[in-house]
Amino acid sequence: MSTPSLNDLIELGAISEAQGLQGQVKVRPHSSDPVALLSSKAVWLSLIPRREAGVSASIEQASLTQYTVKSAKMHSGNVVMALEGVGDRDQALALKGARILVTRETFPKPDGDSYYWVDLIGCHAVNLQGEALGEVIDITENGAHGVIAIGDAQTKVIKQLVPFVKEVVQNVDLPNKTIILDWQSDW
């Protein structure tokens, strides 16, 4: 397989430590339910810094390395992975800080009204009155639920933070990249 572009990869977590003596790595997932990370058969590792708004990393900077995942399981809020070719603690420690990336095509199909956050980025947010609220530019989790940041996609200026809960989110239309919210523009 050829090396993909960073635009074709999605960051799911970062290696925080070695786990045990057999070369397993402890991954700090970016999601509280890392189903895509747990089901990936191959991952790409990169040690470049995270991309900042308006600054993109090039493939030359990335020095991406692909690894086959031998096993992945949850352990104390982290994902413990065994990667092909990483056989001892020293090799695992050498990967500390690496970002874990996968291609979007490897994600399992989400259930009914579940969504991958990456698919919501770029959706146009509209309220029940038909007013355009902006574009979804980021999504975070506050422990209780997701929070979508709505604003200007070009400047990355956040105008509103909206809870991603069923009482507020009325409809998600991914094919048309639209989210209907029970939310006022002046809140």
FIFI-761632 format. One line per 10 residues: number of its first residue (from 1); their letters; for each residue x negated, y, z negated of C-alpha. Coordinates in steps of 0.1 Angstrom, whole numbers, plus 5000, padded with zeros to 4 digits. Layout:
NUM = A = X Y Z  ...
end
This chain:
1 = MSTPSLNDLI = 5000 5000 5000  4987 5035 5008  4983 5061 4982  5015 5082 4979  5018 5119 4976  5023 5133 4942  5057 5146 4955  5067 5110 4960  5059 5100 4925  5078 5106 4892
11 = ELGAISEAQG = 5060 5109 4859  5076 5086 4833  5051 5088 4804  5015 5090 4793  4991 5066 4778  4985 5076 4742  4963 5048 4729  4951 5012 4733  4973 4985 4717  4955 4955 4702
21 = LQGQVKVRPH = 4924 4938 4715  4936 4923 4748  4937 4955 4769  4973 4966 4764  4981 5003 4765  5006 5022 4744  5027 5045 4766  5046 5075 4752  5077 5076 4774  5092 5109 4785
31 = SSDPVALLSS = 5127 5094 4780  5144 5079 4750  5157 5051 4772  5127 5043 4794  5145 5017 4816  5126 5027 4848  5093 5024 4830  5101 4990 4815  5113 4976 4848  5084 4988 4870
41 = KAVWLSLIPR = 5062 4961 4886  5035 4986 4896  5025 5020 4883  5001 5047 4894  4978 5063 4868  4964 5098 4871  4943 5119 4847  4950 5153 4863  4968 5179 4841  5006 5182 4844
51 = REAGVSASIE = 5018 5205 4872  5028 5240 4861  5055 5260 4877  5044 5273 4911  5011 5253 4910  5010 5220 4928  4983 5194 4925  4967 5180 4956  4963 5143 4963  4925 5149 4962
61 = QASLTQYTVK = 4928 5161 4926  4950 5133 4917  4926 5103 4921  4956 5080 4917  4950 5044 4908  4976 5017 4912  4980 4990 4887  5002 4959 4887  5023 4957 4855  5019 4922 4839
71 = SAKMHSGNVV = 5043 4930 4810  5061 4959 4794  5081 4960 4762  5093 4985 4736  5075 4988 4703  5082 5015 4677  5095 5040 4702  5066 5034 4727  5062 5012 4756  5034 4986 4754
81 = MALEGVGDRD = 5021 4976 4788  4996 4950 4800  4981 4961 4833  4963 4938 4858  4926 4944 4856  4926 4959 4821  4914 4931 4798  4900 4945 4767  4904 4974 4742  4875 4994 4757
91 = QALALKGARI = 4891 4993 4792  4924 5003 4777  4909 5032 4757  4893 5045 4789  4928 5051 4802  4939 5072 4772  4956 5104 4784  4965 5090 4819  4999 5099 4832  5021 5070 4843
101 = LVTRETFPKP = 5038 5076 4876  5061 5055 4898  5079 5059 4931  5116 5068 4928  5126 5037 4949  5114 5014 4920  5140 5027 4896  5169 5003 4888  5203 5014 4900  5220 5034 4872
111 = DGDSYYWVDL = 5253 5022 4857  5286 5039 4866  5284 5074 4852  5247 5073 4841  5221 5094 4859  5184 5097 4862  5174 5132 4851  5151 5135 4881  5181 5132 4904  5199 5161 4886
121 = IGCHAVNLQG = 5170 5185 4892  5179 5208 4921  5217 5203 4917  5238 5234 4919  5258 5241 4887  5293 5254 4892  5319 5261 4865  5356 5252 4866  5364 5287 4878  5342 5281 4909
131 = EALGEVIDIT = 5314 5305 4897  5279 5295 4907  5258 5293 4875  5225 5285 4891  5204 5255 4898  5193 5227 4874  5156 5234 4870  5148 5212 4840  5163 5187 4816  5151 5180 4781
141 = ENGAHGVIAI = 5164 5160 4752  5171 5174 4718  5176 5141 4700  5214 5141 4701  5218 5146 4739  5203 5159 4771  5201 5196 4777  5201 5210 4813  5182 5242 4820  5201 5262 4846
151 = GDAQTKVIKQ = 5184 5291 4864  5166 5303 4895  5148 5274 4912  5122 5297 4929  5111 5317 4899  5118 5289 4874  5136 5315 4852  5160 5298 4829  5194 5316 4825  5213 5291 4804
161 = LVPFVKEVVQ = 5208 5259 4784  5238 5236 4787  5244 5204 4767  5247 5174 4790  5277 5159 4773  5310 5146 4787  5330 5175 4772  5309 5200 4793  5299 5180 4823  5331 5174 4843
171 = NVDLPNKTII = 5317 5159 4875  5283 5150 4890  5282 5148 4928  5247 5136 4936  5253 5133 4974  5263 5170 4975  5238 5180 4947  5266 5196 4926  5275 5195 4890  5308 5209 4878
181 = LDWQSDW = 5307 5222 4842  5332 5234 4817  5310 5264 4809  5313 5301 4813  5287 5322 4831  5284 5346 4802  5278 5320 4774
end
